């Protein structure tokens, strides 16, 4: 919890205002838990120091860092023009995924695949699977129970070769390759084994 001594002699006043009256306001400080302090605007008496202020509304966030001084009022104005949409898999436009359903992926696997693409590039706007390039890999049930699918994909117009491997109806692995060198640039199995780091 943020520490505050409520006396005018040892603290300063922080006045936060967002021009979006519905934005939730949060204050945090290094090594301390973030605290929600209101909606739209708030006045808080705090010990001197540096504070991170955030305004959040409808999946968007604006941030500012403010310094609070003893016996002084600091004003922080968060402008909705500075609100940025927080990246999520839902902010990416996926195109051509129906071709993967046509070769045997389940909707659950497709959802996992979209999450894998998001892990590779959270800032992506458009991920476009070249439907003409979707091709099931060779499958020999006496050697392996893993199915593979190869395809070309563009992530915000940058081209990659891709391979997905899956067995059963849930587990799926995405590998992305540089199309010139065939070097692996991303493997979701590596991300999973490292706990997403």
Secondary structure as the mmCIF struct_conf table of DSSP 4:
data_model
#
loop_
_struct_conf.conf_type_id
_struct_conf.id
_struct_conf.beg_label_comp_id
_struct_conf.beg_label_asym_id
_struct_conf.beg_label_seq_id
_struct_conf.end_label_comp_id
_struct_conf.end_label_asym_id
_struct_conf.end_label_seq_id
TURN_TY1_P TURN_TY1_P1 UNK A 8 UNK A 10
STRN STRN1 UNK A 11 UNK A 18
BEND BEND1 UNK A 19 UNK A 20
TURN_TY1_P TURN_TY1_P2 UNK A 21 UNK A 22
STRN STRN2 UNK A 24 UNK A 28
TURN_TY1_P TURN_TY1_P3 UNK A 30 UNK A 31
BEND BEND2 UNK A 32 UNK A 32
STRN STRN3 UNK A 35 UNK A 39
BEND BEND3 UNK A 40 UNK A 40
STRN STRN4 UNK A 41 UNK A 47
BEND BEND4 UNK A 48 UNK A 48
STRN STRN5 UNK A 49 UNK A 57
TURN_TY1_P TURN_TY1_P4 UNK A 58 UNK A 59
STRN STRN6 UNK A 60 UNK A 68
TURN_TY1_P TURN_TY1_P5 UNK A 70 UNK A 71
STRN STRN7 UNK A 73 UNK A 78
HELX_RH_3T_P HELX_RH_3T_P1 UNK A 80 UNK A 82
STRN STRN8 UNK A 84 UNK A 85
HELX_LH_PP_P HELX_LH_PP_P1 UNK A 86 UNK A 87
HELX_RH_3T_P HELX_RH_3T_P2 UNK A 89 UNK A 91
BEND BEND5 UNK A 92 UNK A 92
STRN STRN9 UNK A 93 UNK A 95
BEND BEND6 UNK A 96 UNK A 96
TURN_TY1_P TURN_TY1_P6 UNK A 97 UNK A 97
HELX_RH_AL_P HELX_RH_AL_P1 UNK A 98 UNK A 102
TURN_TY1_P TURN_TY1_P7 UNK A 103 UNK A 104
HELX_RH_AL_P HELX_RH_AL_P2 UNK A 107 UNK A 120
TURN_TY1_P TURN_TY1_P8 UNK A 122 UNK A 123
BEND BEND7 UNK A 125 UNK A 125
STRN STRN10 UNK A 126 UNK A 129
HELX_RH_3T_P HELX_RH_3T_P3 UNK A 131 UNK A 133
STRN STRN11 UNK A 135 UNK A 136
HELX_LH_PP_P HELX_LH_PP_P2 UNK A 137 UNK A 138
TURN_TY1_P TURN_TY1_P9 UNK A 141 UNK A 143
BEND BEND8 UNK A 145 UNK A 145
STRN STRN12 UNK A 147 UNK A 155
TURN_TY1_P TURN_TY1_P10 UNK A 156 UNK A 157
STRN STRN13 UNK A 158 UNK A 166
TURN_TY1_P TURN_TY1_P11 UNK A 168 UNK A 169
BEND BEND9 UNK A 170 UNK A 170
STRN STRN14 UNK A 172 UNK A 177
TURN_TY1_P TURN_TY1_P12 UNK A 179 UNK A 181
STRN STRN15 UNK A 184 UNK A 187
HELX_RH_AL_P HELX_RH_AL_P3 UNK A 188 UNK A 193
TURN_TY1_P TURN_TY1_P13 UNK A 194 UNK A 196
#
